[in-house]
């Protein structure tokens, strides 16, 4: 498994990472252990979870599954937002960060978290409060690196300015929703991250399964699939999206690759991308994702020739 540096200041991570959003929600402890061990055996060193995943069980199950191999990998987690009804007062976000970190450490059964993310920006609290609290956690040895998730370009610029002028802890990485079907981040966010040396960790690389190859135009949604059973995702399978997926499939097949391989290879070929986070329900999916991430490195010509949507 190829490893890459996470931005200018972060650790080395495997180019394919395992997301823990299914742990405790769609997978029980035994199933989680099987998926995590398959990832370890395939060379994955980057494991991503969050305080909110699986109602907290994701961290518990991941920690138990890693066991003594925890020291050999990079574990990332994310603190949850402040309670929605809680009015902001100075120090409220700092307390939430400290509380979230202690909860996650206990659940993971570890004394440090490698990469600790602000899962969502706080619309009321100043960014310097988050960065200062995260810096204190680094000094205390509870986390090794601070990062952000779901920031926009303006927030990235503000965070970089705060860390530069006030000496606050800089973010080493940013998790972003990015894939061949969702490219809005390329206009402003990706350039901002590149300017400031912040590593990119795309999530939803397969756009909830649309880029796996199992959804075909004119065939209906497979019974039991996420898009068929979950109202939140069903709307992704528009006629336009499915038509574009067919064009991408044809592009990959012409080059003797699969749509799945194209989805990973395209992200891994983008400047600044360190690791592509993908969840998995089975050991077979883990192995398929890792194989896809290792199978193809797109040339400049390939990148230019990929069909554009619309």
N, C-alpha and C positions, 0 to 999 in steps of 0.2 A: 504494500500500500504506500503510495506516495504521501509524503508529509510536506507541509508548507508552513512558513512563518505567518502568524496571524497579525497582519499589519506591520508597522514599523517597530512596535514595542512588545508585541504579544508572544506567546509560546508557539511551539510547533504543534500542528494538529494534522490528523489524517484528512486527505482531500474529500473523503466521504465520511460524514459523521452520522451517528445514530440519534434520532430524536425520540424523546420519551413521552410524547403526548398521548400515546396509547396505553402506557403502563398504568394500571390501576383503574382505567376507564373501560378499555376494550380487552385488555389482557390481565389475567390474574397473576399471582406471584410466580407460579410454576411456568406459565407461558412467557412471562417477562424474562425469567432466568434463561430460558432456551434461546430467546431472541438476542439477549445481551451476550451470551456465551458464543453464539454463532458470529456475532460482530467481532468479538475479541479474537476468535479463531481466524477470522478473515483479515485481520490486521487493522481494524478500526481502533483508533486511540482517542477519539473525540466523542463524548457522550453528553447530550444536552437534555436538561429537564427544567422544571420550574416549580415554584411553590404551589401554583394552582393546578398543575396537571394531575388528573385522576383524584381530585379532592385531597391531594397531599400524598397519595399512595405511590405516585410515580417516583418520588424521591426515595421513599422507603424501599420499594421493590428494586430500584436501580442500585441502591447502596448494598442491599443484601446480595444481589446478583454479582456485583463486582467483587465483593469479599476482599481477599488478600491481593487481588489484582488491581485494586483501586490505585495503588501507588504507581502503576505503570501507565496510567491513562490521564487524560485531561477531562475533568468533570466541570460542566457549566450548569449554572442554575440562574433563576431570575426571581427577584422579589416582586410581590404583587403590589397593586396600587393601594393608595390609602382608601379607606372605606368611602363609598360614594357620598354618603350623607354627612361626612365629617368636614366641618369648615376648616380651611387651612389657617394655621397660625405658625409663626416661625418655630422651626424645630419639629414640626409634625412629620414631615417627610423623613427626617433623620431618624426619628424614633421608629417609623415603619421599616426603614432599611435595617436598622439594628435588630428589630424583632424578627423580620423575615429571615435574616441571615442565621440567627440562632435557631430558628425553627428548621431551616433547611439543613444546617449542620447536624442537628439531632436526628432528623429523618434519614439523612444519607449515611449516618454512622461514621462520620469523618471529622477531623479537626480543621480542615481547610477546604475551600472551594476554589478551584483553579481560576475560573472566569465567572464573575458575578455581574449579571445584567440588570439594568433597570428595564423591566418588561415593557412598560409603556411610559411615555413622558407624562409628567404631572402638569396639568394645565395651570395650576396656581402657584406651585412651589418654584422658587428660583433654581436654575440648573446648578448653581454653585453649592446649594445645600446638598444635593445628591452627590456631587463630586467630592465635597469635603467629607461627608459621612463614609463614602466608599474608600477614600484615602485613609481614614482612621481605621477602617477594617483591615486594610492592607498592612498598616503599621502594627496592628494587633496580631497579624498572622492568620486571621480568619479567612481572608481571601487573598489571591495572588494578583489578579488583574481585574480592573473595572471595565464595564462595557455597557452598551445601550442597545435597545431594540425598538423598532417602530418609530424612530425619530424621523423628522423630515429634514430637508436640507437646511432650513433656517435654524433649526435646533442644533444641528451638527456644527454650523458656523458659530453659534453662540457658545456651545460647549467648548469648542477649540479656543475661542477667545478667552473664556473664563480660565481655562487651564493655563493658557499662556500668560495672561496678565496678572492673575491672582495666585498662580502657583498651585492650582488645584490638580487633583489626580486626573490625567487625561483618559479618555476611553480608548482602549486598544482595538475594539471591534464593534461592529453594528450588525445585528440580525435584520435582514430585509426580506420582504416578500418579493421574489423575483424568479421568473421562469420565462420560457418561450411564449407563453400565452399572456403573461402579465409583465409588461416592460415599462410601465409608467415611471419607475424609479430612475431610468436612464437619463431623463431630461435634466434633473437637478441633483438628486440625492447621490447617485453614484459619483458624479464629478466632485461633489463636496467631500465625500469620503476619500477619494483618491488624493485630493489636494492636501488633506491632513494626515495621510498615512494611516487611516483607520481601516483595519481589515474587514472584509465583507463576508458574511456568513448567510447565504441565501437559504430561506426555508420555503416550504411548499414547492420544491423543484418540479414536482409532477402535477401540480395544480389539481390536488385532490383526486389523482388517478387519471385525469384526462390525457396525460402524456405517457401512460404506461403501455398503451396499445389495446387495452381491453374494451374501450368505448369506440364503436364504429358508426359512422354516419349511416342512417337508414336502418339500423339493426335494433334500436331500442336500448334502454339501459339494462345491463345484466341484473338479473334478480339477486337481491341481497347486497348489491354494491352500495358504496357510500352515496353515490349520486342518485341512486334509486330509492334509498331509504331515509335520507337526511334532507329535510327541506332547506337547511342552510346552504347545502352544496348543489342541490338539484339544478338551480338556476345557472350554474356554470356551463352546463351542456347545451349551449345554444346552437342553432344551425350554423351560425358563422364560425363558432369555435370548433365544432366538429369538422367543418369543411377545411379549416386551416390545419387541423390535426392530420387530415388525410394528405395534405400537401407536404407536411413535415415527414410523415411516414414514407411517402414516395422518395423524398430527398435522401432519407437514411437508407432505404432499401437499395437505391441506386449505388450506394457506396458500401453495400454489404454490411450494414449495421441495422440495429433496431431503433424504433422510436424511443424506447427507454434509454438506450445508449446515447442517442442524440441529446436528450433532455439533460443528462448529467454532463456530457462532454461540452455542450454549449456553455453551461454555467462555469465549468472548470476552466474554460478557455478565456474567460473574461478577466481583464487586468484587475488585480486587487482581491479576487475571490480566493480565500484560503481553504474553506471547507464548505461542502454542500450538505446541509442537514436534511435527512429523510427519515421519517418514521417507518415502522414495519410491523406487520401483524404476525408474520411467520418467519421461520428460519430461512425458508426458500426466498422470501422477499429480501431479506438481509443480503443473502449471497448474490441475488440478482442485482441489487443496487450497487454493491461493492464491485461486482464484475463490470457493470455499466460504467462506473466511475473510473475504472482502470483500463477500459478496452480501447478508447479512442481519444486522440488529441487532435482537435480540428486545426487545419492549416488556415492561413490567412485567406486563401481562396475559398475554402469551405465556408468560413464565416461570411464572406461577401456573397456567396451563392445561396445561403439559406433563404428560403422564401419569406417574404414579409407578409404580414397579415393585412388583408384589405386590398 
